[in-house]
């Protein structure tokens, strides 16, 4: 299975954070799965580091290097991913969600036929089959 990791799952896996669930850890460590990180996550970390370096202690470049060292595959943003973003709709009764990085990551997973691994319950409100809660 090809797995695209949400930014927080990616960070938790790289620093071995206890918040990473056993299910997520198992999926990431399963040799049958190909693990991807997005340039969108690198962008998100770079932005958050530049605004709040005390909260996000590493740069986007650092994170990309850590991902490469971990054997994760990069997924660069493509026009097809942006076009897939236009197909993602939020359920009318779902709580509000305003994070454009999350929406773009879901669009990438959808366009690439990957599973998107997240711990954010708000993302189920998009009703996309590629979103897997862990």
C-alpha positions in Angstrom: 0.0 0.0 0.0 1.2 3.5 -0.7 0.8 5.8 2.3 1.0 9.6 2.4 1.5 10.8 5.9 -0.2 13.9 7.3 2.3 16.4 8.6 1.8 15.6 12.3 2.0 11.9 11.7 5.2 12.5 9.7 6.7 14.5 12.5 5.6 12.1 15.2 7.1 9.2 13.3 10.5 11.0 12.8 10.8 11.9 16.5 9.3 8.7 17.8 6.6 10.7 19.6 4.4 8.6 22.0 1.3 10.2 20.4 1.9 8.1 17.3 -0.6 5.3 17.6 0.4 1.7 17.4 -1.8 1.4 14.3 0.1 4.2 12.5 3.5 2.9 13.7 2.6 -0.6 12.4 1.6 0.8 9.0 4.7 2.9 8.7 7.0 0.0 9.7 5.3 -2.6 7.5 7.8 -3.3 4.7 4.9 -4.0 2.3 4.0 -0.3 2.5 5.6 2.6 0.6 5.8 5.7 2.8 5.6 9.1 1.2 6.0 12.6 2.5 4.7 15.6 0.6 6.4 18.8 -0.4 3.3 20.4 1.0 4.3 19.1 4.5 7.8 20.5 4.0 6.3 23.9 3.0 4.0 23.8 6.1 6.9 23.0 8.5 9.1 25.7 6.8 6.3 28.3 7.2 5.6 27.3 10.9 9.3 27.3 11.7 9.8 30.8 10.2 6.8 32.2 12.2 7.3 30.2 15.5 10.8 28.8 15.7 10.3 28.1 19.4 7.4 25.8 18.6 8.8 24.1 15.5 12.5 23.7 16.1 13.5 22.3 12.8 13.3 23.8 9.3 11.5 22.4 6.3 14.9 21.5 4.8 15.8 19.6 8.0 12.5 17.7 7.9 13.0 16.7 4.2 16.5 15.4 5.1 15.1 13.4 8.1 12.4 11.9 5.8 15.0 10.9 3.2 17.2 9.4 5.9 14.2 7.4 7.1 13.7 6.0 3.6 10.4 7.9 3.0 9.7 8.9 -0.6 9.0 12.5 -1.6 5.8 13.5 -3.4 6.1 16.8 -5.1 3.0 19.0 -5.8 1.7 18.7 -9.3 -1.1 20.4 -11.3 -3.2 17.2 -11.1 -3.1 17.5 -7.3 -4.4 21.0 -7.5 -7.1 19.9 -9.9 -8.1 17.1 -7.5 -8.5 19.8 -4.8 -11.5 21.1 -6.7 -13.3 17.7 -6.2 -13.0 17.7 -2.4 -16.1 18.8 -0.7 -16.9 19.1 3.0 -20.1 17.5 4.4 -22.6 20.2 5.2 -23.0 18.9 8.8 -19.2 18.5 9.4 -17.5 20.8 11.8 -15.5 23.6 10.2 -12.0 22.9 9.0 -9.8 25.7 7.6 -6.4 24.2 7.1 -5.4 24.5 3.4 -2.4 22.2 3.9 -4.6 19.3 5.0 -6.9 19.8 2.1 -4.0 19.8 -0.3 -2.6 16.6 1.2 -5.9 14.9 0.9 -6.1 16.0 -2.8 -2.6 14.6 -3.4 -3.5 11.3 -1.9 -6.7 11.2 -3.9 -5.0 12.0 -7.2 -2.2 9.5 -6.6 -4.5 6.8 -5.3 -2.7 6.7 -2.0 -4.0 6.3 1.5 -3.7 9.4 3.6 -2.8 8.7 7.2 -4.0 11.2 9.8 -4.9 11.6 13.4 -7.1 14.6 12.8 -10.8 13.7 13.2 -11.9 16.8 11.4 -10.5 15.4 8.1 -13.2 12.6 8.0 -15.7 15.4 7.3 -14.4 15.4 3.7 -15.8 11.9 3.2 -12.8 10.9 1.1 -12.1 7.1 1.1 -8.4 7.8 1.0 -8.4 9.3 4.5 -7.5 6.8 7.2 -7.7 7.7 10.8 -5.0 6.3 13.1 
